[in-house]
Amino acid sequence: MSNITAAHLFPHKLGQDILVSFFGEDVEGELMMARNGLLLQTDVESALGLP
């Protein structure tokens, strides 16, 4: 059985203000939404260097 984790596509540590400055006002509030995530096996997440 493999371990699955949720990884952010846009890193949470950068914050909402940086997200909006990159993509505009249309993404306000999207940082913690499911659309900003990807389910990955933990070893894949580690290999990609995601936190």
mmCIF file as Biopython writes it, N, C-alpha, C and O atoms, coordinates in Angstrom:
data_model
#
loop_
_atom_site.group_PDB
_atom_site.id
_atom_site.type_symbol
_atom_site.label_atom_id
_atom_site.label_alt_id
_atom_site.label_comp_id
_atom_site.label_asym_id
_atom_site.label_entity_id
_atom_site.label_seq_id
_atom_site.pdbx_PDB_ins_code
_atom_site.Cartn_x
_atom_site.Cartn_y
_atom_site.Cartn_z
_atom_site.occupancy
_atom_site.B_iso_or_equiv
_atom_site.auth_seq_id
_atom_site.auth_asym_id
_atom_site.pdbx_PDB_model_num
ATOM 1   N N  . MET A ? 1  ? 0.855   -1.191 0.000   1.0 0.0 1  A 1 
ATOM 2   C CA . MET A ? 1  ? 0.000   0.000  0.000   1.0 0.0 1  A 1 
ATOM 3   C C  . MET A ? 1  ? 0.893   1.244  0.000   1.0 0.0 1  A 1 
ATOM 4   O O  . MET A ? 1  ? 1.851   1.317  0.768   1.0 0.0 1  A 1 
ATOM 5   N N  . SER A ? 2  ? 0.587   2.206  -0.845  1.0 0.0 2  A 1 
ATOM 6   C CA . SER A ? 2  ? 1.406   3.414  -0.923  1.0 0.0 2  A 1 
ATOM 7   C C  . SER A ? 2  ? 0.782   4.547  -0.123  1.0 0.0 2  A 1 
ATOM 8   O O  . SER A ? 2  ? -0.428  4.585  0.098   1.0 0.0 2  A 1 
ATOM 9   N N  . ASN A ? 3  ? 1.632   5.462  0.301   1.0 0.0 3  A 1 
ATOM 10  C CA . ASN A ? 3  ? 1.170   6.643  1.019   1.0 0.0 3  A 1 
ATOM 11  C C  . ASN A ? 3  ? 0.882   7.752  0.020   1.0 0.0 3  A 1 
ATOM 12  O O  . ASN A ? 3  ? 1.671   8.015  -0.888  1.0 0.0 3  A 1 
ATOM 13  N N  . ILE A ? 4  ? -0.253  8.388  0.204   1.0 0.0 4  A 1 
ATOM 14  C CA . ILE A ? 4  ? -0.677  9.481  -0.668  1.0 0.0 4  A 1 
ATOM 15  C C  . ILE A ? 4  ? -0.719  10.756 0.159   1.0 0.0 4  A 1 
ATOM 16  O O  . ILE A ? 4  ? -1.128  10.739 1.320   1.0 0.0 4  A 1 
ATOM 17  N N  . THR A ? 5  ? -0.297  11.855 -0.439  1.0 0.0 5  A 1 
ATOM 18  C CA . THR A ? 5  ? -0.329  13.146 0.226   1.0 0.0 5  A 1 
ATOM 19  C C  . THR A ? 5  ? -0.868  14.200 -0.740  1.0 0.0 5  A 1 
ATOM 20  O O  . THR A ? 5  ? -0.805  14.030 -1.957  1.0 0.0 5  A 1 
ATOM 21  N N  . ALA A ? 6  ? -1.391  15.276 -0.190  1.0 0.0 6  A 1 
ATOM 22  C CA . ALA A ? 6  ? -1.857  16.397 -1.004  1.0 0.0 6  A 1 
ATOM 23  C C  . ALA A ? 6  ? -0.745  17.441 -1.068  1.0 0.0 6  A 1 
ATOM 24  O O  . ALA A ? 6  ? -0.248  17.886 -0.033  1.0 0.0 6  A 1 
ATOM 25  N N  . ALA A ? 7  ? -0.361  17.826 -2.264  1.0 0.0 7  A 1 
ATOM 26  C CA . ALA A ? 7  ? 0.692   18.817 -2.464  1.0 0.0 7  A 1 
ATOM 27  C C  . ALA A ? 7  ? 0.090   20.064 -3.111  1.0 0.0 7  A 1 
ATOM 28  O O  . ALA A ? 7  ? -0.787  19.968 -3.969  1.0 0.0 7  A 1 
ATOM 29  N N  . HIS A ? 8  ? 0.571   21.228 -2.689  1.0 0.0 8  A 1 
ATOM 30  C CA . HIS A ? 8  ? 0.134   22.483 -3.290  1.0 0.0 8  A 1 
ATOM 31  C C  . HIS A ? 8  ? 0.813   22.674 -4.640  1.0 0.0 8  A 1 
ATOM 32  O O  . HIS A ? 8  ? 2.011   22.422 -4.768  1.0 0.0 8  A 1 
ATOM 33  N N  . LEU A ? 9  ? 0.072   23.114 -5.640  1.0 0.0 9  A 1 
ATOM 34  C CA . LEU A ? 9  ? 0.665   23.485 -6.926  1.0 0.0 9  A 1 
ATOM 35  C C  . LEU A ? 9  ? 1.382   24.829 -6.794  1.0 0.0 9  A 1 
ATOM 36  O O  . LEU A ? 9  ? 2.514   24.980 -7.254  1.0 0.0 9  A 1 
ATOM 37  N N  . PHE A ? 10 ? 0.726   25.796 -6.170  1.0 0.0 10 A 1 
ATOM 38  C CA . PHE A ? 10 ? 1.352   27.072 -5.825  1.0 0.0 10 A 1 
ATOM 39  C C  . PHE A ? 10 ? 1.665   26.997 -4.340  1.0 0.0 10 A 1 
ATOM 40  O O  . PHE A ? 10 ? 0.742   26.850 -3.539  1.0 0.0 10 A 1 
ATOM 41  N N  . PRO A ? 11 ? 2.925   27.091 -3.940  1.0 0.0 11 A 1 
ATOM 42  C CA . PRO A ? 11 ? 3.312   26.862 -2.547  1.0 0.0 11 A 1 
ATOM 43  C C  . PRO A ? 11 ? 2.592   27.768 -1.547  1.0 0.0 11 A 1 
ATOM 44  O O  . PRO A ? 11 ? 2.523   28.985 -1.721  1.0 0.0 11 A 1 
ATOM 45  N N  . HIS A ? 12 ? 2.065   27.150 -0.511  1.0 0.0 12 A 1 
ATOM 46  C CA . HIS A ? 12 ? 1.369   27.867 0.557   1.0 0.0 12 A 1 
ATOM 47  C C  . HIS A ? 12 ? 2.285   28.885 1.222   1.0 0.0 12 A 1 
ATOM 48  O O  . HIS A ? 12 ? 1.835   29.965 1.606   1.0 0.0 12 A 1 
ATOM 49  N N  . LYS A ? 13 ? 3.573   28.550 1.362   1.0 0.0 13 A 1 
ATOM 50  C CA . LYS A ? 13 ? 4.513   29.428 2.064   1.0 0.0 13 A 1 
ATOM 51  C C  . LYS A ? 13 ? 4.705   30.775 1.362   1.0 0.0 13 A 1 
ATOM 52  O O  . LYS A ? 13 ? 5.146   31.734 1.995   1.0 0.0 13 A 1 
ATOM 53  N N  . LEU A ? 14 ? 4.382   30.866 0.066   1.0 0.0 14 A 1 
ATOM 54  C CA . LEU A ? 14 ? 4.497   32.137 -0.646  1.0 0.0 14 A 1 
ATOM 55  C C  . LEU A ? 14 ? 3.353   33.085 -0.304  1.0 0.0 14 A 1 
ATOM 56  O O  . LEU A ? 14 ? 3.510   34.303 -0.392  1.0 0.0 14 A 1 
ATOM 57  N N  . GLY A ? 15 ? 2.224   32.545 0.079   1.0 0.0 15 A 1 
ATOM 58  C CA . GLY A ? 15 ? 1.112   33.360 0.542   1.0 0.0 15 A 1 
ATOM 59  C C  . GLY A ? 15 ? 0.175   33.870 -0.543  1.0 0.0 15 A 1 
ATOM 60  O O  . GLY A ? 15 ? 0.474   33.849 -1.737  1.0 0.0 15 A 1 
ATOM 61  N N  . GLN A ? 16 ? -0.974  34.329 -0.063  1.0 0.0 16 A 1 
ATOM 62  C CA . GLN A ? 16 ? -2.046  34.807 -0.933  1.0 0.0 16 A 1 
ATOM 63  C C  . GLN A ? 16 ? -1.633  36.042 -1.730  1.0 0.0 16 A 1 
ATOM 64  O O  . GLN A ? 16 ? -1.973  36.156 -2.908  1.0 0.0 16 A 1 
ATOM 65  N N  . ASP A ? 17 ? -0.904  36.970 -1.102  1.0 0.0 17 A 1 
ATOM 66  C CA . ASP A ? 17 ? -0.515  38.202 -1.797  1.0 0.0 17 A 1 
ATOM 67  C C  . ASP A ? 17 ? 0.353   37.917 -3.021  1.0 0.0 17 A 1 
ATOM 68  O O  . ASP A ? 17 ? 0.175   38.539 -4.068  1.0 0.0 17 A 1 
ATOM 69  N N  . ILE A ? 18 ? 1.284   36.988 -2.894  1.0 0.0 18 A 1 
ATOM 70  C CA . ILE A ? 18 ? 2.148   36.629 -4.021  1.0 0.0 18 A 1 
ATOM 71  C C  . ILE A ? 18 ? 1.336   35.911 -5.098  1.0 0.0 18 A 1 
ATOM 72  O O  . ILE A ? 18 ? 1.538   36.144 -6.289  1.0 0.0 18 A 1 
ATOM 73  N N  . LEU A ? 19 ? 0.418   35.039 -4.678  1.0 0.0 19 A 1 
ATOM 74  C CA . LEU A ? 19 ? -0.455  34.347 -5.631  1.0 0.0 19 A 1 
ATOM 75  C C  . LEU A ? 19 ? -1.219  35.358 -6.479  1.0 0.0 19 A 1 
ATOM 76  O O  . LEU A ? 19 ? -1.279  35.225 -7.701  1.0 0.0 19 A 1 
ATOM 77  N N  . VAL A ? 20 ? -1.798  36.358 -5.839  1.0 0.0 20 A 1 
ATOM 78  C CA . VAL A ? 20 ? -2.564  37.389 -6.552  1.0 0.0 20 A 1 
ATOM 79  C C  . VAL A ? 20 ? -1.646  38.216 -7.452  1.0 0.0 20 A 1 
ATOM 80  O O  . VAL A ? 20 ? -2.036  38.578 -8.562  1.0 0.0 20 A 1 
ATOM 81  N N  . SER A ? 21 ? -0.431  38.519 -6.985  1.0 0.0 21 A 1 
ATOM 82  C CA . SER A ? 21 ? 0.472   39.309 -7.832  1.0 0.0 21 A 1 
ATOM 83  C C  . SER A ? 21 ? 0.915   38.523 -9.072  1.0 0.0 21 A 1 
ATOM 84  O O  . SER A ? 21 ? 1.182   39.122 -10.114 1.0 0.0 21 A 1 
ATOM 85  N N  . PHE A ? 22 ? 0.996   37.202 -8.975  1.0 0.0 22 A 1 
ATOM 86  C CA . PHE A ? 22 ? 1.348   36.370 -10.127 1.0 0.0 22 A 1 
ATOM 87  C C  . PHE A ? 22 ? 0.191   36.226 -11.106 1.0 0.0 22 A 1 
ATOM 88  O O  . PHE A ? 22 ? 0.382   36.338 -12.317 1.0 0.0 22 A 1 
ATOM 89  N N  . PHE A ? 23 ? -1.021  35.975 -10.581 1.0 0.0 23 A 1 
ATOM 90  C CA . PHE A ? 23 ? -2.143  35.560 -11.423 1.0 0.0 23 A 1 
ATOM 91  C C  . PHE A ? 23 ? -3.310  36.535 -11.470 1.0 0.0 23 A 1 
ATOM 92  O O  . PHE A ? 23 ? -4.259  36.305 -12.220 1.0 0.0 23 A 1 
ATOM 93  N N  . GLY A ? 24 ? -3.274  37.610 -10.700 1.0 0.0 24 A 1 
ATOM 94  C CA . GLY A ? 24 ? -4.330  38.606 -10.730 1.0 0.0 24 A 1 
ATOM 95  C C  . GLY A ? 24 ? -5.416  38.381 -9.690  1.0 0.0 24 A 1 
ATOM 96  O O  . GLY A ? 24 ? -5.434  37.370 -8.989  1.0 0.0 24 A 1 
ATOM 97  N N  . GLU A ? 25 ? -6.316  39.347 -9.611  1.0 0.0 25 A 1 
ATOM 98  C CA . GLU A ? 25 ? -7.372  39.346 -8.595  1.0 0.0 25 A 1 
ATOM 99  C C  . GLU A ? 25 ? -8.343  38.175 -8.725  1.0 0.0 25 A 1 
ATOM 100 O O  . GLU A ? 25 ? -9.018  37.836 -7.753  1.0 0.0 25 A 1 
ATOM 101 N N  . ASP A ? 26 ? -8.431  37.558 -9.883  1.0 0.0 26 A 1 
ATOM 102 C CA . ASP A ? 26 ? -9.363  36.443 -10.091 1.0 0.0 26 A 1 
ATOM 103 C C  . ASP A ? 26 ? -9.055  35.236 -9.223  1.0 0.0 26 A 1 
ATOM 104 O O  . ASP A ? 26 ? -9.918  34.378 -9.041  1.0 0.0 26 A 1 
ATOM 105 N N  . VAL A ? 27 ? -7.848  35.149 -8.683  1.0 0.0 27 A 1 
ATOM 106 C CA . VAL A ? 27 ? -7.460  33.984 -7.879  1.0 0.0 27 A 1 
ATOM 107 C C  . VAL A ? 27 ? -7.540  34.254 -6.377  1.0 0.0 27 A 1 
ATOM 108 O O  . VAL A ? 27 ? -7.084  33.433 -5.581  1.0 0.0 27 A 1 
ATOM 109 N N  . GLU A ? 28 ? -8.102  35.373 -5.986  1.0 0.0 28 A 1 
ATOM 110 C CA . GLU A ? 28 ? -8.256  35.702 -4.566  1.0 0.0 28 A 1 
ATOM 111 C C  . GLU A ? 28 ? -8.975  34.567 -3.849  1.0 0.0 28 A 1 
ATOM 112 O O  . GLU A ? 28 ? -10.065 34.167 -4.257  1.0 0.0 28 A 1 
ATOM 113 N N  . GLY A ? 29 ? -8.376  34.050 -2.792  1.0 0.0 29 A 1 
ATOM 114 C CA . GLY A ? 29 ? -8.977  32.976 -2.010  1.0 0.0 29 A 1 
ATOM 115 C C  . GLY A ? 29 ? -8.708  31.572 -2.527  1.0 0.0 29 A 1 
ATOM 116 O O  . GLY A ? 29 ? -9.229  30.611 -1.961  1.0 0.0 29 A 1 
ATOM 117 N N  . GLU A ? 30 ? -7.920  31.418 -3.571  1.0 0.0 30 A 1 
ATOM 118 C CA . GLU A ? 30 ? -7.676  30.108 -4.185  1.0 0.0 30 A 1 
ATOM 119 C C  . GLU A ? 30 ? -6.533  29.324 -3.544  1.0 0.0 30 A 1 
ATOM 120 O O  . GLU A ? 30 ? -6.371  28.139 -3.834  1.0 0.0 30 A 1 
ATOM 121 N N  . LEU A ? 31 ? -5.747  29.948 -2.691  1.0 0.0 31 A 1 
ATOM 122 C CA . LEU A ? 31 ? -4.551  29.306 -2.154  1.0 0.0 31 A 1 
ATOM 123 C C  . LEU A ? 31 ? -4.845  27.983 -1.465  1.0 0.0 31 A 1 
ATOM 124 O O  . LEU A ? 31 ? -4.087  27.027 -1.627  1.0 0.0 31 A 1 
ATOM 125 N N  . MET A ? 32 ? -5.920  27.907 -0.704  1.0 0.0 32 A 1 
ATOM 126 C CA . MET A ? 32 ? -6.234  26.691 0.042   1.0 0.0 32 A 1 
ATOM 127 C C  . MET A ? 32 ? -7.363  25.880 -0.592  1.0 0.0 32 A 1 
ATOM 128 O O  . MET A ? 32 ? -7.932  25.004 0.059   1.0 0.0 32 A 1 
ATOM 129 N N  . MET A ? 33 ? -7.692  26.158 -1.837  1.0 0.0 33 A 1 
ATOM 130 C CA . MET A ? 33 ? -8.741  25.417 -2.527  1.0 0.0 33 A 1 
ATOM 131 C C  . MET A ? 33 ? -8.190  24.123 -3.124  1.0 0.0 33 A 1 
ATOM 132 O O  . MET A ? 33 ? -6.987  24.003 -3.356  1.0 0.0 33 A 1 
ATOM 133 N N  . ALA A ? 34 ? -9.062  23.174 -3.368  1.0 0.0 34 A 1 
ATOM 134 C CA . ALA A ? 34 ? -8.661  21.893 -3.957  1.0 0.0 34 A 1 
ATOM 135 C C  . ALA A ? 34 ? -8.034  22.072 -5.336  1.0 0.0 34 A 1 
ATOM 136 O O  . ALA A ? 34 ? -7.208  21.258 -5.750  1.0 0.0 34 A 1 
ATOM 137 N N  . ARG A ? 35 ? -8.414  23.124 -6.045  1.0 0.0 35 A 1 
ATOM 138 C CA . ARG A ? 35 ? -7.844  23.388 -7.377  1.0 0.0 35 A 1 
ATOM 139 C C  . ARG A ? 35 ? -6.347  23.693 -7.319  1.0 0.0 35 A 1 
ATOM 140 O O  . ARG A ? 35 ? -5.650  23.598 -8.329  1.0 0.0 35 A 1 
ATOM 141 N N  . ASN A ? 36 ? -5.862  24.056 -6.144  1.0 0.0 36 A 1 
ATOM 142 C CA . ASN A ? 36 ? -4.439  24.348 -5.964  1.0 0.0 36 A 1 
ATOM 143 C C  . ASN A ? 36 ? -3.710  23.132 -5.392  1.0 0.0 36 A 1 
ATOM 144 O O  . ASN A ? 36 ? -2.655  23.276 -4.774  1.0 0.0 36 A 1 
ATOM 145 N N  . GLY A ? 37 ? -4.256  21.959 -5.591  1.0 0.0 37 A 1 
ATOM 146 C CA . GLY A ? 37 ? -3.641  20.765 -5.027  1.0 0.0 37 A 1 
ATOM 147 C C  . GLY A ? 37 ? -3.554  19.620 -6.003  1.0 0.0 37 A 1 
ATOM 148 O O  . GLY A ? 37 ? -4.209  19.592 -7.045  1.0 0.0 37 A 1 
ATOM 149 N N  . LEU A ? 38 ? -2.720  18.681 -5.624  1.0 0.0 38 A 1 
ATOM 150 C CA . LEU A ? 38 ? -2.497  17.499 -6.438  1.0 0.0 38 A 1 
ATOM 151 C C  . LEU A ? 38 ? -2.220  16.345 -5.488  1.0 0.0 38 A 1 
ATOM 152 O O  . LEU A ? 38 ? -1.388  16.474 -4.591  1.0 0.0 38 A 1 
ATOM 153 N N  . LEU A ? 39 ? -2.901  15.220 -5.667  1.0 0.0 39 A 1 
ATOM 154 C CA . LEU A ? 39 ? -2.629  14.042 -4.850  1.0 0.0 39 A 1 
ATOM 155 C C  . LEU A ? 39 ? -1.443  13.291 -5.448  1.0 0.0 39 A 1 
ATOM 156 O O  . LEU A ? 39 ? -1.456  12.918 -6.621  1.0 0.0 39 A 1 
ATOM 157 N N  . LEU A ? 40 ? -0.430  13.077 -4.634  1.0 0.0 40 A 1 
ATOM 158 C CA . LEU A ? 40 ? 0.787   12.413 -5.084  1.0 0.0 40 A 1 
ATOM 159 C C  . LEU A ? 40 ? 1.211   11.349 -4.089  1.0 0.0 40 A 1 
ATOM 160 O O  . LEU A ? 40 ? 0.897   11.439 -2.903  1.0 0.0 40 A 1 
ATOM 161 N N  . GLN A ? 41 ? 1.919   10.349 -4.567  1.0 0.0 41 A 1 
ATOM 162 C CA . GLN A ? 41 ? 2.576   9.433  -3.653  1.0 0.0 41 A 1 
ATOM 163 C C  . GLN A ? 41 ? 3.672   10.226 -2.949  1.0 0.0 41 A 1 
ATOM 164 O O  . GLN A ? 41 ? 4.299   11.099 -3.550  1.0 0.0 41 A 1 
ATOM 165 N N  . THR A ? 42 ? 3.900   9.918  -1.667  1.0 0.0 42 A 1 
ATOM 166 C CA . THR A ? 42 ? 4.870   10.692 -0.895  1.0 0.0 42 A 1 
ATOM 167 C C  . THR A ? 42 ? 6.272   10.644 -1.497  1.0 0.0 42 A 1 
ATOM 168 O O  . THR A ? 42 ? 6.999   11.635 -1.427  1.0 0.0 42 A 1 
ATOM 169 N N  . ASP A ? 43 ? 6.667   9.516  -2.086  1.0 0.0 43 A 1 
ATOM 170 C CA . ASP A ? 43 ? 8.004   9.456  -2.691  1.0 0.0 43 A 1 
ATOM 171 C C  . ASP A ? 43 ? 8.099   10.328 -3.946  1.0 0.0 43 A 1 
ATOM 172 O O  . ASP A ? 43 ? 9.171   10.855 -4.244  1.0 0.0 43 A 1 
ATOM 173 N N  . VAL A ? 44 ? 7.005   10.489 -4.678  1.0 0.0 44 A 1 
ATOM 174 C CA . VAL A ? 44 ? 6.986   11.384 -5.843  1.0 0.0 44 A 1 
ATOM 175 C C  . VAL A ? 44 ? 7.072   12.831 -5.368  1.0 0.0 44 A 1 
ATOM 176 O O  . VAL A ? 44 ? 7.809   13.632 -5.944  1.0 0.0 44 A 1 
ATOM 177 N N  . GLU A ? 45 ? 6.326   13.167 -4.327  1.0 0.0 45 A 1 
ATOM 178 C CA . GLU A ? 45 ? 6.378   14.519 -3.768  1.0 0.0 45 A 1 
ATOM 179 C C  . GLU A ? 45 ? 7.805   14.859 -3.343  1.0 0.0 45 A 1 
ATOM 180 O O  . GLU A ? 45 ? 8.294   15.953 -3.625  1.0 0.0 45 A 1 
ATOM 181 N N  . SER A ? 46 ? 8.463   13.936 -2.674  1.0 0.0 46 A 1 
ATOM 182 C CA . SER A ? 46 ? 9.851   14.151 -2.239  1.0 0.0 46 A 1 
ATOM 183 C C  . SER A ? 46 ? 10.790  14.312 -3.432  1.0 0.0 46 A 1 
ATOM 184 O O  . SER A ? 46 ? 11.666  15.176 -3.421  1.0 0.0 46 A 1 
ATOM 185 N N  . ALA A ? 47 ? 10.612  13.491 -4.447  1.0 0.0 47 A 1 
ATOM 186 C CA . ALA A ? 47 ? 11.470  13.557 -5.631  1.0 0.0 47 A 1 
ATOM 187 C C  . ALA A ? 47 ? 11.326  14.892 -6.360  1.0 0.0 47 A 1 
ATOM 188 O O  . ALA A ? 47 ? 12.284  15.383 -6.959  1.0 0.0 47 A 1 
ATOM 189 N N  . LEU A ? 48 ? 10.130  15.476 -6.308  1.0 0.0 48 A 1 
ATOM 190 C CA . LEU A ? 48 ? 9.892   16.770 -6.947  1.0 0.0 48 A 1 
ATOM 191 C C  . LEU A ? 48 ? 10.356  17.931 -6.087  1.0 0.0 48 A 1 
ATOM 192 O O  . LEU A ? 48 ? 10.385  19.073 -6.546  1.0 0.0 48 A 1 
ATOM 193 N N  . GLY A ? 49 ? 10.720  17.649 -4.845  1.0 0.0 49 A 1 
ATOM 194 C CA . GLY A ? 49 ? 11.177  18.700 -3.944  1.0 0.0 49 A 1 
ATOM 195 C C  . GLY A ? 49 ? 10.060  19.558 -3.396  1.0 0.0 49 A 1 
ATOM 196 O O  . GLY A ? 49 ? 10.289  20.705 -3.014  1.0 0.0 49 A 1 
ATOM 197 N N  . LEU A ? 50 ? 8.848   19.016 -3.351  1.0 0.0 50 A 1 
ATOM 198 C CA . LEU A ? 50 ? 7.717   19.757 -2.812  1.0 0.0 50 A 1 
ATOM 199 C C  . LEU A ? 50 ? 7.712   19.624 -1.293  1.0 0.0 50 A 1 
ATOM 200 O O  . LEU A ? 50 ? 8.040   18.564 -0.759  1.0 0.0 50 A 1 
ATOM 201 N N  . PRO A ? 51 ? 7.337   20.704 -0.592  1.0 0.0 51 A 1 
ATOM 202 C CA . PRO A ? 51 ? 7.329   20.641 0.887   1.0 0.0 51 A 1 
ATOM 203 C C  . PRO A ? 51 ? 6.289   19.700 1.440   1.0 0.0 51 A 1 
ATOM 204 O O  . PRO A ? 51 ? 6.174   19.553 2.657   1.0 0.0 51 A 1 
#
